Amino acid sequence: MKKNVAIIIQKLHGGGAERTASNLSLLLCDKYNVHLIVFDGSEIKYPYAGKLHDLKMPPVSGSLGKLKNMMARVKAIKKIKTEEKIDVSISLMMGANLVNVLSKCGEKTITSVRNQMSLAVAKTRAQKSLNEMQMRFIAKRSDNVVALSKGVEEDLINNFGVPKDKIVTIYNPCDGAMLRNKAIIHASEAAEMPEHSITTMGRLNPQKGQWHLIRALKEVVHDIPDAKLYILGEGGLEEKLKKLTNDLGLNDNVKFLGFVEAPHAYIMKSRIFVFPSRFEGLGNVLLEAMACDTPCIAADCHSGPREILAPSTSVKEQMDAIEFAEYGILVSVGDKEHFNANESLTKPEMQLAEAIKLMLSNDEIYRKYKQASQKRIKDFTPEKITKDWISLIEDIK
């Protein structure tokens, strides 16, 4: 008899964790009865498999409202777990993790941590303390905690006291063939992109650091005037990023595309993909860019990019200069928000500009990393990652 597996996520659009939940349902549906539980299913943009349970409980404002909303979610999910006889529940992201452990009904509970929580952006000390308390509580109540990368695993052990034997590192899968096929099908959407085009993709928020890339582009355009940046994604920093673009005189060189149904057509068409994040869990979009055979430049943030682009080095290693790694180029990570167009470029931004100019103009380096991308993506196939999840669900050591 098939086990009943629940996958819990806040929504099914907009981000890497949501794509992971979508992919996980598709990967596990042949072996298990999959139940996909979403807090707010009003907008579903990712494919999924299994039975969908839409709680119809979107986010609310105010401390009391948030508490009531969370408890209502816990009650609803407890009911689903009981009625559907859930054997294993898997959750992704902090909000879903908290609800998952609070609604535990005797099933095996697996939570998933996508970022280094010690580096998570908090507006106040109180918020940071609350985040730490929640992480410790979630880890204690979980049967297993899935870390998205070795860097996240080390963060959980060193900063939150999570026992090593409770943590399992499972990377996100990346179906290169599927992404390339989608990109080819939608190629006409990106047909007008110029030769010296650059793409980046991610939420427009403080974690992703897109302002570093926009500021670096000013230096790039000085030497390569037709360089054009395509920003895929939406979020709270959109207006500030657009203002910075305008203040730098880059309106003709930067295009904000928002949420795009077929982003990989743009990534495949572009000369390079740039990943300027300040911190990450893994950086799944890097894998997606490599699956599109697009050479990558990434900030050497904690954690993820180094594991992907320089796997033979220690995750603790960080260079203070441009690093021509085995599978891509790493530059120093940007330190803080810079939205003043009149400020000089920081050292990491200068490195980023130099790396971009080199990749745009040097065909030998471009070809080297294009071939490297094709090789590296084979380590993240859905078949391999599915085996890792099945081993965890079935307690196979």
ZIVENKA-V934783 format. One record per pair of residues at least 6 apart in sequence whose C-alpha atoms are under 6 Angstrom apart, sorted by the first residue. I is the first residue (numbers start at 0). J is the second residue. Records with the same first field share a line. If there is no record, write none. Layout:
BEGIN
I->J ; J
END
This chain:
BEGIN
1->31
2->31
3->32 ; 85 ; 86
4->33 ; 85 ; 87 ; 88
5->33 ; 34 ; 35 ; 88 ; 89
6->35 ; 36 ; 88 ; 89 ; 90
7->36 ; 90
8->37 ; 91 ; 95
9->37 ; 38
10->37 ; 39 ; 40
11->17 ; 43 ; 45
12->43 ; 44
21->47
24->47 ; 48
25->47 ; 48
33->49
34->49 ; 50
35->50 ; 51
36->52
37->53
38->54 ; 55 ; 56
39->55 ; 56 ; 57
40->53
59->65
73->98 ; 102
77->102
86->106
87->106 ; 107 ; 108
88->108 ; 109
89->109 ; 110
90->96 ; 110 ; 111
91->111
96->110
100->140
108->141 ; 142
109->141 ; 142 ; 143 ; 144
110->144
111->144 ; 145
112->146
113->147 ; 280
114->279 ; 280
115->151 ; 154 ; 280
121->127
143->165 ; 166
144->166
145->166 ; 167 ; 168
146->152 ; 168
147->168 ; 169 ; 170 ; 280
148->168 ; 281
150->302
155->161
172->379 ; 380 ; 381 ; 384
173->379 ; 380
174->380 ; 381
175->290
179->291
182->263 ; 264
185->264
186->264
189->265
195->226
196->226 ; 227 ; 228 ; 269 ; 270
197->228 ; 269 ; 271 ; 272
198->228 ; 229 ; 266 ; 272
199->230 ; 272 ; 273
200->230 ; 231 ; 232
201->232
202->232 ; 233 ; 234
203->233 ; 234 ; 236
204->235 ; 236
206->276 ; 277
207->276
208->275 ; 276 ; 277
211->348
215->348 ; 352
219->352 ; 356
220->226
227->252 ; 253
228->253
229->253 ; 254
230->255 ; 256
231->256 ; 257
232->257 ; 258
233->257
243->338
244->250
246->340
247->340
267->291
271->293 ; 294 ; 295
272->295
273->295 ; 296 ; 297
274->297
275->297 ; 298
277->300
278->300 ; 301
279->301 ; 302
280->302 ; 303
281->302 ; 303
282->303
289->372
290->376
292->369 ; 372 ; 373
293->369
294->368 ; 369
295->327
296->327 ; 328 ; 329
297->329
298->329 ; 330 ; 331 ; 332
299->329 ; 330 ; 331 ; 332
300->332
308->326 ; 327
309->324 ; 325
319->331
321->329 ; 330
322->328 ; 329
326->371
327->368
331->347
333->347
358->365
END
